[in-house]
Amino acid sequence: MGSPFVTLGREKFMYRKRRFSTMYSRYANDIFRFIYMFVRDEALAEDLTADTFAKAWKNLESFDFRHPKAWLYQIARNLVTDHWRKHKTLPLDEDFEIADTRDTPEVEVGRKLADANLMSKVGQLPQESQSIVTLRFILGYSARQTAEALGMTEANVRVKQHRALKKLKELLQ
């Protein structure tokens, strides 16, 4: 595949380049946080985020900008899956930390252990369920935003969310 410039034509390429720049500005932080929730390594999450946008850029010629978020999340999810397949390792949950300075150290340690346990259990869910739980409850997306990001209907997200939470409840007992 040649350069997008050669195959698209200069004006169309420049238009798409501007759109891509806007897309990067709008979604890079969300993609980073999404990836980080799976890999728990800031440097690796940065690399995979960069790879996500590099892959998107490489395929700019065939990209339809009507659903950029879904496209980027799909690329990111595939890159995370490829990474774990290649490296056959799992992220350490010990780095997950939510500090609450108002609590005593004992309460904070208990909370961190509970959070680590929860994230460990989320990691046991199927990939699609992990994505839904991460977007909905960790990144705070609405069902509609999650549906758009994952390329599914809002109703489908709600059904799969219900199933994921039911399975998560079982894992936590």
TAZI-V730273 format. One record per run of one state. SS is the DSSP state (h for helix, s for strand, l for the rest). FROM is the first residue (numbers start at 0). TO is the last residue. If there is no record, write none. Layout:
SS,FROM,TO
SS,FROM,TO
//
This chain:
l,0,2
h,3,7
l,8,8
h,9,38
l,39,40
h,41,57
l,58,58
h,59,61
l,62,63
h,64,86
l,87,91
h,92,94
l,95,103
h,104,121
l,122,125
h,126,137
l,138,141
h,142,149
l,150,152
h,153,171
l,172,172
//
